[in-house]
Amino acid sequence: MNVDSDKPKHIESIYKSSIDFDLEKLGIDWDNIEDYYIKYGILYVDFKDGTSKEYYGEIQEVDYKRGCDELIYTEDWDLVEGLN
């Protein structure tokens, strides 16, 4: 074990962001949805009538006041346990 290489060298703060898909604004009736998925921030909807459509949501601004999680890493980006 190299004591110096095991010392904390990086602190990473994790923040959440979201994208809102307002079904009413988009004119989507939940009862008409067969299936859906979200990829790369785009909502893909398969409707019961066999049609499909994609929708772009409203990106929410990130609140950088406080992070959701903080992680501490060594110089080699190994997670340091028990410090936070």
N, C-alpha and C positions, 0 to 999 in steps of 0.2 A: 504494500500500500504506500503510495507516494502522498505524504501528508499535504504537500503544497498543491498537487493536482486535484486533490479532493476538496479543496476549499471553495466556497461559493465565489463565482466569478460573474454570474449573470442573474439578474432578477427579471422575470417576465410577468407582466400584468395582462390578464385576459379581460376583454370587454365584450359585451353582448350587443348585437345589432339585430334588427328584425325588418322584415318586409311584410306589409299588410296587404292582403287581398280582400277588399270589401265586396262581398258577393252581391250585395244590393246595388252598389255603384256600378258593378260590372254587368248587371242584368242577369245574374245567374240564380236560378231557383235550385236550392240544394236537392230537392226531390227529383230533379231531372238529371242529376249527376250519376253516372255509372261507376266511374273511377277517376282518380286524379293523382298527379304527382308534381313535385316541385324540383326543378333542376336548374342550377345556375341562376336562381332568382326568378325563374319564369314558372308560372302555374300552367300546367297542361291538364286539360279537362276532356274526358271522354263522356259524352252524353248518352243517355238511354236510347235516343233516336238514331244512334250510330255516327253522329258527327263528333268532331274533335276541334278544339280551339285552344289557343295559348293566350295567356294574359300576363301583362307586366304589372307588378304591384307598386305600392308606395313605399319607398325606402325611408326608414326611420333614421333620424340622426343619432349618432353614437354619443352616449353620455360618458365623457371621460373623467367625471368627478371621482368615481370610485370604481375600481375593477371588480369583476366577479370572482376572480381567483388570482393568486400570485404563486409563481413557481420559481424555485431557486435551483440553479444549475452550476456544475463545475465548469472549468475551462473547456472540457471536452463535451459539454452539453449533457452530462449525466445528471439526473435529478438528485438533488440533495434532500434527503428525507428528514422530517422532524424539526425543521427550522421555522416553519410558518404556521 
